[in-house]
């Protein structure tokens, strides 16, 4: 019986690893006959797994999506990753999933062997989060935006813009962008006939939320991210700035968080950072903290602030 149970787990792992397997391939991997494979597939079906089969040259066995999710087969690293992700979700920027995440985490932990429960406990006790929380957004809003984007249907919602102005909007959602603190929706505004970026926490969906279908416009993930950084920065930053960093763009991307600015390659050995801050003094400190050479392009006041900061740092280094 134990041998059969182990073989069923191996069979399930194989079915999860690839879309389609022939009976002969599975038999070869498991070291059994094709008849045994058929019997084991039937056992999995009895346990609640939807295993589909088809005959012919393109046939074989495939694991379908059932109405209820059966137990997952995860290795040690995958289990830890899932548990850590659930813990982060329970205290993140999406409302409505905190209790659900904690329930799921409790179920995952209850199934773990002692060695993994110890690893998770150690990780939890040793971790302190100092990340600033952004405004929270309803999980149902994110789900509806994502499904409308997938199904290519318009969304109707009430939007509270910058400064508190409230307006009725109808838009074609294309991308959700998460910056680490806020969720944004990049969409085509029907009434304005142009692309717009909406903060998801300021959206209140109408009932019904869905409108007519749409087609014809495309936007890549990179384009959506760039639009969000530019749009959010132009509103949030009192002092916008452009700075040439004297390192390749891929190096700068590792130094600058997506929410802090947009990095654009400027040759092989440099890049331009479009960023901003509340003041030129704060910007000067931020640029120095990157630890790389830079040249201020705009605004002129930032060049002066960098010069003042440089002199102060030099005086401090000289002890006077």
PyMOL commands that set and color helices and strands:
alter all, ss='L'
color gray80, all
select helices_A, chain A and resi 2-17+23-30+34-46+76-90+98-110+114-126+139-151+200-202+221-236+249-255+258-260+280-289+300-318
alter helices_A, ss='H'
color red, helices_A
select strands_A, chain A and resi 51-54+60-63+94-95+137-138+153-160+166-178+183-189+194-199+203-213+239-245+262-265+271-277+294-298
alter strands_A, ss='S'
color yellow, strands_A
deselect
rebuild
show_as cartoon
